[in-house]
């Protein structure tokens, strides 16, 4: 089976990268792709409670809850990225697996296609 890794690197409302990532995850899963989602660097901020009305944007983080209905169960967050930003797993709005950089790189190497959105 073809596998796809999608890496989220940017803050929630920096451009459209966050919304595009969600759309891509759901579209790929709909067409039978095995999708894994990674949150690194400032991408970890996408997993916090958001206030999109303040920046006149759509609340795309609500779509993370749909991942389970599309069998997207592999959701990873970089431990170093969380720590550097003073965050912990309890701050996140969805269930994820926290991984160190070595494990993150190992997981990424197991995918046929890797897309990084920033």
C-alpha positions as CSV (number, residue, x, y, z in Angstrom):
1,X,0.0,0.0,0.0
2,X,1.2,3.5,-0.8
3,X,1.8,5.6,2.3
4,X,1.7,9.3,2.7
5,X,3.3,11.5,5.4
6,X,2.0,15.0,5.8
7,X,4.2,17.3,8.0
8,X,2.7,20.4,9.5
9,X,5.3,23.1,10.3
10,X,3.5,26.4,10.5
11,X,1.2,28.2,13.0
12,X,-2.5,27.7,12.6
13,X,-3.3,30.8,10.7
14,X,-0.1,31.5,8.8
15,X,-1.5,31.4,5.3
16,X,-3.7,28.5,4.4
17,X,-1.2,25.6,5.2
18,X,-3.2,24.3,8.2
19,X,-6.5,24.1,6.3
20,X,-4.8,22.7,3.2
21,X,-3.2,20.0,5.4
22,X,-6.5,18.9,6.8
23,X,-8.1,18.9,3.3
24,X,-5.2,16.8,1.9
25,X,-5.4,14.3,4.8
26,X,-9.1,13.8,4.3
27,X,-8.9,13.6,0.5
28,X,-6.0,11.1,0.5
29,X,-7.7,8.9,3.1
30,X,-10.9,9.0,1.1
31,X,-9.0,7.5,-1.9
32,X,-7.5,4.7,0.2
33,X,-4.1,6.2,1.0
34,X,-2.6,5.2,4.3
35,X,-1.9,8.7,5.8
36,X,0.2,9.7,8.8
37,X,0.2,13.3,10.1
38,X,3.2,14.9,11.8
39,X,3.3,18.2,13.8
40,X,6.7,19.7,14.2
41,X,8.2,23.2,14.8
42,X,5.4,25.8,15.0
43,X,3.0,23.2,13.6
44,X,2.4,22.0,17.1
45,X,0.3,25.2,17.7
46,X,-2.3,23.8,15.3
47,X,-3.2,21.3,18.0
48,X,-4.1,23.9,20.6
49,X,-7.6,25.5,21.2
50,X,-7.9,28.1,18.5
51,X,-9.6,31.5,18.2
52,X,-10.0,31.9,14.4
53,X,-12.6,34.6,14.6
54,X,-9.9,37.0,15.9
55,X,-8.0,36.7,12.6
56,X,-11.1,36.2,10.4
57,X,-10.2,32.6,9.5
58,X,-12.1,29.3,9.5
59,X,-11.8,27.0,12.5
60,X,-10.1,24.1,10.7
61,X,-8.9,22.4,13.9
62,X,-12.5,21.0,14.4
63,X,-11.7,18.8,11.4
64,X,-9.0,17.0,13.3
65,X,-11.9,15.1,14.9
66,X,-12.8,13.6,11.6
67,X,-9.5,11.9,11.1
68,X,-10.7,8.9,13.0
69,X,-13.7,8.4,10.7
70,X,-11.2,8.3,7.8
71,X,-9.0,5.8,9.5
72,X,-6.2,8.3,10.0
73,X,-4.8,7.1,13.3
74,X,-1.1,7.8,13.0
75,X,-0.8,11.3,14.4
76,X,2.6,12.3,15.7
77,X,4.0,15.3,17.5
78,X,7.7,16.1,17.9
79,X,8.6,16.2,21.7
80,X,11.3,18.7,21.1
81,X,9.0,21.1,19.3
82,X,6.5,20.9,22.2
83,X,9.2,21.4,24.8
84,X,10.7,24.4,23.0
85,X,7.4,26.1,23.1
86,X,6.5,25.3,26.7
87,X,3.8,22.8,25.7
88,X,2.9,19.3,26.8
89,X,0.6,16.5,25.6
90,X,-2.2,17.7,27.9
91,X,-2.3,21.0,26.0
92,X,-3.3,19.3,22.7
93,X,-6.9,19.0,21.5
94,X,-6.6,15.5,20.0
95,X,-5.0,12.3,20.9
96,X,-1.5,12.0,19.4
97,X,1.7,10.1,19.9
98,X,4.6,12.1,21.2
99,X,7.9,11.1,19.6
100,X,11.5,12.1,19.9
101,X,13.5,13.3,16.8
102,X,15.0,9.9,16.2
103,X,11.7,8.1,16.2
104,X,10.2,10.9,14.0
105,X,12.8,10.5,11.4
106,X,12.4,6.7,11.5
107,X,8.7,7.0,11.0
108,X,9.1,9.4,8.1
109,X,11.5,7.1,6.4
110,X,8.8,4.4,6.3
111,X,6.6,6.4,4.0
112,X,6.6,6.4,0.2
113,X,5.6,10.0,-0.1
114,X,6.4,12.9,2.3
115,X,4.8,16.4,2.0
116,X,5.9,19.2,4.2
117,X,3.5,22.1,4.5
118,X,4.8,25.4,6.0
